[in-house]
Amino acid sequence: MSHNKNVMKQNDTFVLLKPVEAIVIGEHRAVILPAKTIVTVVLTFGDPNSTEAYEVEAFLPKENIYVLASVKAHDAVSCSCATNTPEEG
């Protein structure tokens, strides 16, 4: 029985509920992703019906960098962010 109602899979997007430390891809530098950052799942950890954590990526346009972070499943809120692009319109 799944204890996580919002099980996500690779390429799903979600919003961070709290700040998370991330590593800049290609560098050894850590940055903090603020709450409400939209991230994309690149890997899931745990049982497919009861995910424990996600490895996620995000693009930070102000810094022009991509980052990777590990996020506990209970710190994620699924969204339909992939179709919502605030820059459009």
NORNORBEL-V751429 format. One record per backbone hydrogen bond with DSSP energy under -0.5 kcal/mol. NH is the residue of the N-H (numbers start at 0). CO is the residue of the C=O. Records with the same first field share a line. If there is no record, write none. Layout:
BEGIN
NH = CO  CO
END
This chain:
BEGIN
4 = 2
6 = 3
10 = 40
11 = 8
13 = 38
14 = 76
15 = 36
16 = 74
19 = 32
21 = 30
22 = 67
23 = 28
24 = 65
26 = 23
30 = 21
32 = 19  30
33 = 31
35 = 15
36 = 33
38 = 13
39 = 56
40 = 11
41 = 54
42 = 54
44 = 52
46 = 49
49 = 46
51 = 44
52 = 44
53 = 70
54 = 42
55 = 53  68
56 = 39
57 = 66
59 = 64
60 = 58
62 = 59
63 = 59
64 = 59
66 = 57
67 = 22
68 = 55
70 = 53
72 = 51
74 = 71
75 = 72
76 = 14
78 = 12
82 = 79
83 = 80
84 = 82
85 = 83
87 = 84
END
